[in-house]
Amino acid sequence: MEETNGEFNSQRRKQAFVLTLVGMILVAVVLVMALFPGRGENQNKDRIMVMGEGKVSYQPDTATINLGMQINNTPTSDEAMNQLNTKIADIIAAVGKLGVQKDAITTSNYNVSPGYNYKDGSSTISGYNANETLAIKVEGADKNPDLVGKITAVAGTVGSNQVQGIDYSVSSLANLQQEARIKAIEDARTKAQALAQAAGIKKLGPVVSWQDASNAPQPVPMYSDALAMPAGAGKSVAPAQVPSGTQEVTVDVNVNFAEN
C-alpha cells in the first residue's frame, strides 16, 4: 500500500513540474511580446512597394556573322571533306584581307554525312555531303558599319553558299545595365513620391530594400533575304545591307520605401 502511494505521489510531482515549466514559458513569451511589440507582425507594415523601369539606348558595337559552305553529292566522303576544307580555307583567307584576325573565327558546326536514294523500300548511298559553319566576330562594327556586309560579300565571292544569320551585341553591356538600373530606381522613387502624396503621407522614407526583376538582353539575330547567297556564288557579290539599328537595355527594379 505504501509503495502504491509513493508511485502516485511521484506522478503528481512530475505533473506539477510540467505545469510549472509550461507556465514559466508562457510568462516568458508574454514578457518578450511586451518588450518587443510588433515583432510578430507583418514586416511590410509602413512600406511603399513600387516597380521602377529604366531604359538606355545603345548602338551595337559587335557583330557575329554565321556563314559557311555546303558541299553536296560527292562520290566519296574524302572528296567531300577535301572540297569543304579548300572552300573554308578560301573564305578565311578572303575575310582576313578585310582585317578579320584568325582568332576571331571559330567553327560552330562541322558535318560529313551520306545522302541516300530511296526506291522500292530500300536505300542506296547517292553521294556524300559536307557542311561547315564559321562564326566570325567583328568588333568595332559601329565605327565601320559597312564591314559586316563586305565580309558576307567577299565570302560569297570565294564560294560560301550559306549565311545563317548575324548576331549584334554590345561590349559594354554591364555598364549599360548599371545605368539603366539607376534610372529604374529613380523612376521608382518618382512613382513612390506620387503615391505617398496621394495617400496623405507627409514624407517618403529611405529605400529599405530593392530587387532587380529584369533579365539581361540577348544578342539580336538578324535574318534577311539579302543575306542569302545567290546562285552561282563565286562571282562578284554585292555587299549585303545589314544595319544594326539602335537597341535598348531595359531593367525593372522592385523597390521598398519606408514611410516617415
Summary of the structure (lengths in Angstrom):
residues: 260
radius of gyration: 35.6
end to end distance: 72.9
largest distance: 118.7
contacts: 725
relative contact order: 0.20
helix: 37%
strand: 35%
